[in-house]
Amino acid sequence: MFNDLWDKVQLFTNTNLYWAIIGSIIGYVVPKVFDSITFSFKKKYQTYKINKITTQVDDIENVLGVEILNTGNKPYTSNGIDINVENQFFYISVPDDLIPKLEKKYSTESVKFFEFFEIHKDTGFNGADNFDEMAKQSGINNLPELIETARYEVANSFLKSENGLYFNASKYGVWEIDFTSKFGNKETRHLSLSLYHTDYFTFKVTQNIYKKISKEYNLTKDITPTKLKKYNLFLSSFGINALLLLKDKDMGDICIFSERSILASDTDKSNVYHITMNEGLNIDDKDPLDDKVRLSNCLERGFWEELGLNNDYYAQDMTSDFHDLFLVKDSFQLGISASVFIKDMSFDDLYSRAEIAKDKKLEVGKLKPINFDKKSIERFLINNEFIPYSKYIIARLCAHKGIFLNQRMISK
């Protein structure tokens, strides 16, 4: 019986019907198996690509050394930023034994030393002539020892006129900041900024210390207003980073990038670009009418000192907006980005004005006009060396103006 069944099976396998059935089965199963394998491969590849892109996007701020603390589709409103100067002082004194050398270097027959170089006594936030309380606040127990070493290093840099250290003047640091509040029915974002009194020498000393302790303490992790208050001794400056946009009759819409002057602070080589202008808040930014410090005053002063655009021109022919609050991780410095637009100004006009600006040679090596479009800006950012964090600020300012750069590409 088994043999008969086997004979019939063999006979059937030799028929066209058998092979038609086999062909149909293969024709159905093989594509299904192939599709399943292909789908699995595609899914794994897509997951890999998504994870890679996500990682790169998440890492852009880390690569470029900046963290955006507050942003919005629209710029800050005119009443969206409040600035107050507190009765708080933080000064690190110049070493007594180096003051005579500084006096010899800076004073002249017609200009006294203190007009070049302010001198202040050690003053902590609590008014004491030591920094023990600030060490407790920050949790940096050896802060007094770090200050003692750093003050000599910075003072000697002033004596050598290196790293952009040419004079000492008063400025402001950030005592306290709130970037989380909103107001009104539309929940408009609000920035509250409280400042303390300090000077440029103190700022450079705290920068010196931060570079030494940044890896050990990782101050930039999980930034909150409370954490910034804890480490406010390092927030001894607040800067504006502004991108200038022109409507040139020959070139059309252009943006201006600045090469950092070799004489500028923290610049040791030429051909390094950044945003058009950056400037730190100081006592010159007080409005004489109401004695209030204003970011707009700092913006105007920066464009005057570095680019020769005087206040009258600024008031009549420029429009400006403040956009993103950010923290530069490498220096633990707070700043805000701004865009400035001039409708009818040629690059040649800007260049001529900038050549006679007060601080042009100290801050700006040269100005570079770039067509304000995605392709031109990306190409320039990729092919030229930039201060890392400024790339991210530029990309975000472009986004605020409707130009969306490939941030993964420009961050490489």
Summary of the structure (lengths in Angstrom):
residues: 412
radius of gyration: 30.4
end to end distance: 77.2
largest distance: 128.7
contacts: 1226
relative contact order: 0.12
helix: 45%
strand: 24%
